[in-house]
Each structure stands twice: as C-alpha cells, then as structure tokens.
Amino acid sequence: MTYIHRLRGAVGQQIKRCLLFAGLLIGVTLHAAQPVASQQIDEILAKYWKSQKVKGAPIVDDEIYLRRAYLTIVGRIPSYEEATTWLADESSDKRRTLVDELVVSEGFVSHQFNLWADALRIRTTGREGNVSGGKYFVPWLKNQLRANKPYDEWVREILAAEGAPWDNPASSYYLRDQGMPLDNMALTMQVFLGTQMQCAQCHNHPTDVWTRRDFYEMAAFRYAIDTRLGYNDLDELEPVLKVLRERDAEAQVDNEKKKKRNVNDLLNPAGRDLFRSMLWQTSQKNRTLKYPHDYQYDDVKAKSVVEPHTIFGETPDTIDLKGKARAEYYAEWVTSPDNPRFTLVIANRLWKSAMGRGVIEPIDDIRVDSKSTVPGLAEALTELMRQSDYDVRKFYTAILKTEFFQREAVVLDPEKPEAYKYTGPVLRRLSAEQLWDSYVVLLKPEVDDVPADYANEIPPPPGPVQLIATFTPDQLADYLASAEKAWRERNDARTAFYKIRNDPAMRDTEEYKQLQQAHKDADKKWRSYSNVSDSMSMMGVMDDMADDQPKPKNKGKKLKWWEKNLDRAADLKSPEYVDHWLRIFGQSDRDLVDNADDSSTINQALLLLNSNQTNLILADNSDPVQRVKKEKDPAKAAEILTLGFLTRYPNEKESAYVTTQWEADPKKTRERLAWAMVNTQEFLFIQ
C-alpha cells in the first residue's frame, strides 16, 4: 500500500499532466464545448501576447485548477470530499462542469456578498448598523444574489428606494450616508460608474475633467432623496397624534391662552426616544439644491438654484422633475445600458475579482483617457455583460471557461505594474474572507449545504413599529403617558447616581450601592417600554396573543466552544470586532469603498503560528485530521491531510516524513503536518 500511494502521489500527477497536455494538443474536444464568448476573450489575449512578443502561461494541472476555482467562485477551498470526488472524475469537460456547478451554489452567494459588502460599505455593527438599516440590507442583498436578479435591476432598486428599511431594505443604501446627500452621490459615481468626483465638491478637479458645477448638477438629482425625517413626516404616528391633540385640548379647557403644541411636545421625551428608530427612513421630496455660498467660479452665481444635469450623455429637460420623478430618473440614468460607464465598470470589477487585476486600473477611477491595457478586451467584456442582460452568473461562467483562467498565476510587481502582460491570472494572497471561510470548511465541510428554496429572513421591524401595529391609538396614548413617567424616573435616578459615581469617598458606601441599584432598576424599567413582549404584557395584550406567539425551536445538539460563531464570513457581523481573525487579516472596516487590506503583518504570522485556531482547533478537530485519526496507513494519512488542506496529493518528502514519524507518534505527526500546511504560502495564496 505504501508503494502504491507514493506512486500515486509522485508519479500519478505527472501522468495527469501529460494527459492534459495531450488533450490540449488535440484541442478539438476542448473548443467544441467552450462558449463562443470565452473563445473570443482568449483570441483577444492571444493577439495581444503576439504584439507584446510574449506567450501565455502554461495551463495548470487539475489540483491547482480545482483549488483556484473554489477560491475564486465560492471563496473557500474545497472540502476533502469535494476534492477527492472531482479529482477522481475522468470526464474531459469536468472543468467547465465544475464552473457550472459552483456559480449556482450557496458559496457563490456568500462570496459575491463579500464583494458587495466592501463596495457598498455595509455595516451591521455600531451606530451605522442600526441607523443605516444594515441588518435589513444584508439579507435582502443576499436574496437578490441568490435569485440571480440582474445586476442593473437590483442596483436600480437601491437607487430608487424610498421608505423604511424594514419595509424596503434597499433604502438602506441611502441611510448608510444619512444626512450626507453630496457624499452619497460621489460614492454612487465611484462604485457604479467608476468615476471619482469627490474633489469637485470643493473645486474643479485638478487631474480630471469634472468641474465643481458638474458635481452640483449631478448632486441635484440625488438631493431629491431625503434621509432626515421628522416625527411629523411619519404617517404611522398620525392616529396617536390625533388622540394626543384631543387630550391636550381637553386638558387646557380652562386655559384662556391655549397652546398649540408641536409634534415633539405632544410625544414627550419618552415618545421621542421610543419612536426615534422610525426616523431612519428615506423620502423623495421636492427639495432644491443651491450652489454653496463660497462657489468661486463665474459660470453660475453662488447660492443660486442648481439645475440638474448628468455628467454623461445628453440630458433631456429635467428641470421640472420633482421629488419621486427626479429620483427615478437618477436611478434609470445610472443603470442605463446606454450609460457609457455603468456596464464597463461592472464587467471590469468582476474580471478583477476573478483574475486579480482589472483590464482598466484603478477600477473605480476611470478617466476620459483611460484605455483597456489589452486592446479590445474591455470592450469585449462590456459587450458580454450587455448580451448577458446583466446576468452575473452567466458573465462569470463565460470568463471562467476561458483558457486564460486555467493558466499559471503570474506575479505582479507592484513597482512595475506595466510589466504584467496578462499572460495568466495574478498570484494573490487569500482575502480575509477567503482565509476565514477556508478555515470554516475545514471544520464544517457542510457549511454551504442549504435547502433548494433557502432564503435569508428579513428581521422584524423595530419594537415601536410593532407596537403601533398592535395597540389602538388610545392604548398607545396611555402607553406614552406611562412611558413618560418611567423615562423621568430613569433620568432622576441616573442624575442622582452620576453625581457620586466618580467620587472615591463614596465608593463602597451604602448610599452608593443604593443609588447604583436604583439607577439599574429604573433603567431596566425604562428599557422594557421599547421591548415588544414587555410592552404588550404591560398593556394586557400578551394573553390575547399567546396562541400566536412562535414556539421555541429545538436547539439540537449542544455546540462545542469552538463551534460557536463558526459561520461563513458573509453570515457574521459586518464588519467583525477589531481582534477577530477577519480583521487581523485585513477585512474592510466598511468606512471607505473597497477598504480591505491584503498586506502581511506580524499579527497575522503570530496568529497562524501560535493561536488556538491553528494549534488546537484545526490541528485536532478539522475534517482531514478527524479522518486521519481512524487511519492506520501513514501513506494514506499523508494523502488525506494534503488533499484536505492543500487540495493536492503529497509529494515524496511529505510522504516520507509521515511514514518516518508515524510509528513513533501518530498524533503529533498529524498535528505537526496540519499546522505546517496552514502556515505555508501554498495555503495562503491563490496559485
């Protein structure tokens, strides 16, 4: 057995390479099933190589291809079962079949979500996670990607979105930049049109064609979308406000000078606190934008009304467009197939995500004089996207079935990017998400297994929204009166405690403890008013609704400590806390567009070398190690480990090491090999 496995590991792959080379020489079978678009891309590249007097990099073997395909399409390495099954397949078209399977998998959704979470700066943590409605946007976007909704359609939805994120999650895009319409417009141009206009907000762009007037004329469209609402803008509050006005009038019946109290006064401080989350909505209004007071050019007057005009193409008469009509025109114009940059930018972005470098760089700073590095390639990719009707899966399928995607990775010198001749995909380090998701699949091989009809669930609306839907206006008015009392008790208790909180002399005194406890009790009581279950119980509604309450789910087996939060990066907090594996390896903080960092750091090396994740969890609990624990043959053990971690068969040195060490201490042998492989450049890079 030892001899057979060594032969399989050392010689078998050489045989495979020879067979693959022979198949390429024949060529007929490969090209017969290759999509026409894929052939055209390869032909454009071949013509370019000829002009540059270079040759395309060699075609990679099955092992490298398999690992590359999984990391590129689904954002993780293949599991041991996936690797062994595919490598054993002798079909001549198995590479193309693999692409077809992976682009319709759940893993593709997760990987694509990570791409857009970075570009759109999606957050579910911190203040922005609540105010921007990120917790609603995340499942909505995943569902769009899973349903393969055409790219132009879902982008149009977010740019024309109006309302609350719990009703229309697409509106979260605008809430991410709440109260900053000019900044949001500039970011929209950057992400969807690859055009940097930020500098033109204050002065004519020093290195591009955009003027300050261009910026404001474009921003006039975006200005129709308002993200700063007041309580009087909320139609849902009108019924309870009517009751509050009537009660207020009755209370002032003997008052000769009756006060007409505004909405803020009617709601009282408790009501304003309770309903604050309902202000996080978008509304399309007839707002006009004016040039700033410091506008320094003589083409228009400072503080004059801005007439909207698009930066590309001929703009029809849009001056009279108001509110909703202006917002919809903005969304239609950005996503139009006739927009000279919309299609180019998404085609270029997806090419870079697959191949490591765009055909135009930077992908989000395209200028008038920007050209495709490979003549004709940017144009071909743009046309492919149009012909695909913005079907992202169809586009990916075409570019991933090229021979170019199958060629050896090329090292890109950041000091001399012009030396890269597109002879093969760029050698890249795994992104933070790819590394984490590969770590997860080693421990949970079934991580991407979901039902065929799976969809992410949109969270329920905030508590106050649910209360409005449950209480009658009179009940809600009573509730606000009760809440105001609790709010004032909490404020009084907090004020009393904060007066002595920082006084060292008061520490450990009975008065300190009493005031501290009173503050905790009052705060807990106040918080219960924004808790739906507690609120309904207080109002006597819970008993009537008991039968409608969801039953607790069976929690199943108890998870081990290391299994908790062992989900794909797309399903974790966005972004994660600063000390998490993802952040250490450069996950974007989501403050800037595409702000991930792939540079190497000492902290990364220390985490891989010394952390529990590699020394304890992976080395003892990963799927390949669990399989090896049952194995008696050292050669087979070496094969399982290298296939599981590196997606290839072991070489002679690896097999010899395992065979030599196995008899003395199998446990230490498998742990050392697992640890060593996770720390290799082979594991950390997409070859």
N, C-alpha and C positions, 0 to 999 in steps of 0.2 A: 504493500500500500504506500509506503514511504516513497519508493521509487516512482510509482505511478503519479503521485501528487507532485513530486518535484518535476517530473517530465511535463505535467500539465501546466505547472506554473512557469517554468523557464522556457520550454520549447514550444508548448502549445500556443502561446501568444505569437511567437514568430511565425508559426504556421498560419494563424489567423491573419496576420498582416500580409503574408504572401498571397493568401486567397483574396483578401480585399483588394490588393494591388492588381491582381489578375482581373478581378471584376471591373476595376476602373479602366483597365486596358480594353476590355471588351466594350464597355460603355453603353451598349445598346439597351440593356435592361435598366440601368440607372436612369438614362434620359427618357426612356419610354414613359415612365410614371412621374417624372419630375414636372411640376407645374410650369406652364409657359412663363409666368412672371418670374419664377425662380431662375429659369434658364436665361431670361433677358438680363437679370441682375448679374449673373455670372459672366455673361458675354460683355457687359459694360466694364466689369472689373478686369476681364482678360485683355480688353482693348487698352485699358489704362496701364496695365502692367507692361504691355508691349511698348507703349510710348515712353515708359519710365525705365525700360530695359531691365525689368525685374521679373521674377517668376512667383507664382502663388505658392504659399507654404504647402508642404505635403499634407495629405489627408490623414487625420488622426485615426488610431485604432479604436475598436469598439469600447474599450474600457474608458478611455479619455472622453470619447463622444458621449457615452452614457452619463457620466458624471456632469459633464458640461451641459447636456440637455436638461437634466433635472435642475441644476442650479440656475440656469437661465430661464427656464419656463415656469417652474414651480417654486424656485427659491430655496431649495434644500437638496441635500444629497439623496440618492435612492436608498431605501432600506435594503437589508440583506436579501430579503425575499425578492424585491423588485430587481435587484442587480443580478442575482443568480438566474432568475426566470428569463430576463431579457438576453443575457449573455449566452444562455443555452439555446436561444432561438436561432435557427439557421436560415430563416427567411431572407431572401435577397433584398426585400424592401422594408426591413424591420426598423430602419432609422426613420423613414417617413411615417411609418405606422406609429412609432413612439411619439413623434411630434403631434400627430392627430389625437392621440390619447391624452397627452399631457395638457394640451391647450383647452380641453373641455373638463379638466379636473378641478377639484376644490383647491388644490395647491396653486393653480394658476390664478384663482381669485385672490388668494392671500398675497401672492407675490405682486400682483398688479395693484392691490390696495396699498401696499407699502410704497410703491412708486408714486401714487397719487397723494398719499398722506403727507409725503415730503413736499411735493409740489404745491399742494393746497394748504399746507401748514395746519393740518387737522389736529386738534387737541381735545382730549377728554379729561385732562388733568388741569389743576389750577383754576384760576378765575375764568380763563377763556373756555375751559371745558364746560362750564355751566352757562356763562353769558352767551357764548357763540353756539350753543346747542350741539357741541361736538358729539355728545352721546347719542344724538338722534341722526346726525350726519353719517357717522361711521357705519351703522347697519344699513342705512339707505344706500350708501355708495357701494357697499359690498353686494347688495342685492342687484344694483344696476350692472355691476361687472359680472355677477353670476348669470344673470339673464342675457348677457351679451348685448345689452342695449347699445345701439350705435353710438359711437363717441360724440358725434355732433349733437345727438338728441339729448344726452344727459348733461352735456355742457350747456346747451340752450336752456334746459330746465333750471339749472342753478343760476344762470344769468337773468332769467325772467322770474325768479322765485319771489313770492310775496307771502306774508303771513308768519305764523309761529312755527318753530322747528318741530314741535310735537305734532303739528298738523301737516306741515310741508317741510320735511327735513332739508330739502335743497336750499332753503333760505339761510341755513347755517353758513353758507359761503360768505354772505354779506355780513352776517353777525360777527364773523371772525375779525372784522375790522370795524367794529361798532363805532359810529360817530366819526369815521375817517374815510369819507367817500373819495377824496382825491387819492389817498394812498391805495385804496382798494382798486381804483381804476388803473393805476400804474401797475399794480401786481397782476391784474387781469391781462393787460397788454403783455407783460413779461411771460406769464405762464402759457397763455393760449395763443399768443401771436409772436412770441419770441422777440419782443420789442421793448427795449429799455427806455422809458420816458421819465424816470424819476428826476433826473437832473433838470428837465424842462419845467418842473413845477415852480422853480425859483428863477430860472434864467434860460435863455436859449442854450440848447445842448452844445457843449464845446467840441464834441467829436462826431456828432451825428446831425441829421438834417432837422430834427424836431425843434420847434420854437416854443416859447412859453405860451404863445397864443394857441398853437396846436394842442398843447396839453389841456388848456382850459376848454377849448371847443370840444375835445373828446370827453372831458370830465362832465360837461353839461348833460350828456346822456345819462351818465351814472348818477348824477345828482338827483334824478327823479326817484331814486330808491332811498328811502329814509330808514335809518336804523335807530333813531332816537324818538321813541314814543312816550307820550304822557298818559296818565290814567284816564284822561278824558278821551283818548283815542281808542280805548278798549270797549268795543261794543258789548262784550260779555258782562261788563260791570254795570251797564245801564239799568237793568232791572233793580239791583240792590241800591244803586244811587237814587233811583226814583223813590224808594221806600225811605231812604235816609233823608232826602229833601223834605218829604212829607212829615217825618217825625221831627225834623229840625224846625219846620214851620209851626208845628203844634207846640213845641217847647218854647217858642218865642211869642206865643199868642198875646201875652200881656205886655210885650215889649213894644214901645211906641216906635222905635227905630229898629226894625227887623233887618238882620244882616243876611245878605245873600252869600252864603259860604261857598267857596270854590270846592272842586273835587278833592283836593288834598286835605282840606279841613273836614269835609264830610267823612272821609275814610278814616281819619285819625291816625296817629303814628303807628298803631298796631296794624291797621289795614294796609297802610303804605308798605310796611315791612312784609306783610303776608303776600301781597299781590305784586311785589317788585319783580319777581321772576317772569310775570306776564308781560312786562315791558320789553322783554327780549324777543322782539318780532321785527319784521320788515314791513314797510308800507310804501306803496307807489303813489307819490304825491305830485301836485303841480308846483314844485319848487323851482325857482330860477337861481342860477349861479351867476355871481358877479366877479369881474376881474378884481384882484386884490388892490388895496389902496396904494401899494408900492410897485404897481406894474410900471416898468421902466422903459417900455418901447412906445414908439409913436404910431403904431399900426392900429391901435384901439385905445380908448380912454380908460384910465383906472376907474374902478368901481362901476363901470358900465355893465349892462346885462350881456352875458355870453350867449352868442348864437351857436347852437350845436353844429359840429361838422366832423365827419370821420376823417381819420388820418390817411386812409387808403381809399382809392376809387372815387367816383363821382357821388356826391351826397345830394339826394333829392331834397325838396323843400321840407325840412324837418322843424323849422322854427315854431310852427303852430302845434306840433305834437306835445301833448301834455301827459303828465303822470304815467299811467299804465302804457299808453301808446308809445311814449318815448322809451320806457324801459324795455318794452318788447322789441322795438326797433334796434336798440343796442344789442340785445341778445341775438337777434336774427343776423345783424351785420357781422358780429364777431364770428359766428359759426357758419357763415355762408360759404359754400364751395367756391364762390367767386372771390372771396377774400383771399388776396394773394399770399397770405402767410398762415392762415389757420390750418390748412391741410399740410403744408410743408412742415410746420412746426411739430405736429403730432407724429408725422412719418419719421422725421429726424429724431425725435425723442425716443420713439420705440426702437428704431435702429440702434441708437446708442445703448439702450437698456439691454439689447440682445448681443451686440458686438463690442461694446466697450468704448466706442468713440463715434460721435456723430459725423455725418458727411459734411456738415457745416458746424463749426465750433466758434464760440460757445453756442449751445443750443437755444439759449434764452437771450441772446444779444445779436440778432441778425440785423445787419445794416444794408443800406441800399447797394453797396458794392460787395456784399457777401456772396461767395460763389461756392458751389459744390467742389470739394477737393478732388473728387473723381468726376470728371466731366460727364454730365448726363445722369449721374446716379441719384442726386436729389430730385431731379425732375421725374425720374422713373418711379421712385418711391412715393412721390406726391401723387402721381397718376394712379399708382397701385392702390393707394388709400382711397382715392375717389372712386375707382372702379369697384372697390370692396364695399362701397357705401358706408364707410367708416366702421366696418366690422373689424374690431381689433383682433379677434381670433383668426379671422381669415388673413389679415395682413401679416400677423406673426407666422402663420403657417407657411406663407409664401417665402418670407425671408429666412426662416429656419430650415427650409428644404433646399436651400442653395448649397452648392459645394463650398462656397465661401465659409459658411457656418461650420463646416466639417474640417476646415484646415487648421493646422497647428497654430497655437496662440503666438502672437508676436509681442515682443517687449517694446513698449512705447517710452521713449526717452523724454521726460517732461521738459528737459532743457532744449531738445531739438524735435518738437512735435512734427515739424515738416518732413522729417526723415521717415515717418511712418507712411508706407505706400499702400496700405490696405491690402496686404498680401495674406492676411488672416485676422481673426478677431484679436482684440487686445488682451494680453495677460493681465488679470485683475485680482486683487485681493477680494475675498468674500466681503460683502457688506455686513454690517452688524446684524441685520435681519436674516441674511442667508446663513451666517455662522450660528446664530441662535436657533434657527429652525432646523439646521442640520444636527445640532446638539439635541433638540427635542425629538427628532425622528429616530435617533439612536436609542433613546429611552422609551419612546412611544411610537413604534412603527406604524400604527394605525391612525396617526394623528389627522390625516386628511380623509378618513372614511366618514362620509356623511350620507344620509338618505338622499335618494334621487330628487325629492321635492323639497330639499332643505332650503330655508331662507332665514336670514337674520331677523330677529324680532325687534321692532321699534319699541323703545321703552314707553311706559305710560306718561302722560303729561305731568307737570309739576303738581304737587298736592293742592294748591289753591284752585287750579283749573278743575280738578276733580271735585273739589268741594262745591264750586259754583254749579257744576252739573248735577250735584246731589241735593243740595239744600234749596228750599224755596227762597225767594228774595227776603221774606220776613224772617225766616230762620237765619239767613246769612247776616242780616242786620243785627239780630240778637247776638249772634256769634261774635260779630265785630265788637259789640259793646263789652262782652265778656272778655274778649282778647285784649281790649284796651286796658282793662283792669290788671290782667296778668302782665302786660307789657310794662305798665308803670311800676308794678311790684318788682319786676325784674330790674328795672332801671334804678329804683331806690336801693334795692339790695346790693346791686353792683357798685353804686356810688359809695355806699357805706363801707363795703369791703375794700374797695380800691384806695380809700383814704388811709387805711392802715396796712395795706398789703406789703409795702416796701419799707415799713418801719421795723428795724431789727428788734427794738424793745418790745414790740407786740407779738413777736414770734413765740409760739408755744403757750400763749396765754389762752385762758378760757374764752375771752371776748373774741380773740382772733378766730378760734375754731368755730364759735357760734356764727359769726358773721360770714365766714367762709362757707359753712354749711347752708346758711340762709340764702347765700348767693347761688349755690349749686341747685338748691331746691327750686328757687324762683326761676332760674334759667331753664331748668328741665320742664317746669310747668309751661313756660312761655313757648318753648320749642314744640311742645305737644300740640300747640294750635296749628302748626304747619304740617303735622303728621296726619295723614288722611284717616287712618284707623282710629287714632286717639280722638280726632275731631268728631268723627261720626259717633263714637261712643259717648262723648260729652253731650252731643245733641240728641241722643236717643235714637239714632238711625241704625246703629250696628245690628241690633236684634232683628230688625225687619229685613236686613240684607244678609244675614248669616248664611242662608242657604245658597246665596250667590257667590260667596267667597271661594276662591280657588283652594282646593285641598292641597295639603303639603305633599310634595313629591317624595318618592322613595329615594333616599340618598345613595343607595347601593353600598358597595364595599368602602371601607374606610381607607382613605388615601394615606400613603406613607409621606413623611415630611418632605421628601424631595419631589414628590409627585404634584404637590400643590403649585398652582400657577404654571404648570408645565404645558403651556399652550403656545401656539404659533405667535410670532411677534404681532401679527395683524389682530390678534384677539386679546392682547394685553393692553395695559394703559398706554395712552398715546400723548406724549412720549413717556417712557418709564422714568423712575426716580434716578437721580444722578449716579448712584452707586451700582445700578443694575448692570448686568452683563452687556445689555444692548447699548447703554450709554457709554460704557467704558470702551466699547468697540466702535463708537462714533455715530450712534443713532442721532438723527437730527433732533434739535431741541424745538423744532417747529416754529421758531421765531422768524426765520428767513426762508425764502424759497429754496428747495433742494439744498438744505444746510447740513447734510450728512458729511462725516469726515472719515476718509479711509486711510489716514496716516497711521503709522505704527507708534506705539507708546510703551514706556516701561510698565505702566499699569496693566496693559494687555498681556505682556510677556509674563508678568508675575501672576496674573490670574490663571493663565494656561498652565504655568509651571507648578504653582503651589496651592491653588484653590481646591475646595471640596468638590467643586463641579467636575474637575478632571481627575483628581487623586482618589476621590471616594465614590462619587455618583457614577460617572462614566466608566471608570475602571472596574467597577464592581456590579453595576446594575444595568448597563447598556445591553441592548438586544444581542449584539455579537458576543459579548462576554458571557451572557446567560447561556447561549448556545454552546460555547466552548466549555463551560463548566460540566456539561454532560459528555464531552468528547474525550476519548481515550487516546486517539491517534494524534501525535504532535503535528504531523504534516497537515492533517485536516484542520486542526486548530488554527494553524498559521493561515490557512486558506480562508477560514471563516472570518478571522479578525481583519485581514487585509481587504477582503471583499466588503465587509461591513463598514469599515472606517474609510478606506481609500478607493473603493469600487474597482479593485483590480486583484488579480491573483498574486501571491507572494513571489518575490524573486529568490534566487538561490541563497543569498545571505540571510534573508528573513527566515526561510525555511530551516536553514542550518542552525540559526540562533535558537529557534523554538525547540528543535529536536535536541540540541545540546542541553538546554536549560530545563526542559520539561520534566525529565525524570527526577531531578533534584527537588523542584518546587513548581508544580503546575500553576498554582495560584499567583505566585509572584511573577511568573513568566507572562501570563496573560495580562496582568495588571500593568507590567512594565511596557509591554508591546502596545497596549491600548493607549497608555499615557504618551508614549513616544510618537505614535501616529498622529494624535490630536495636535501635537506640538510641531509637526513638520510643515514646511512650506507647501508641500503637496496637498495637505488638508486645507490650508488657509487660502489657497489661490485657485482660480478657475483656469485650468490649463487650456 
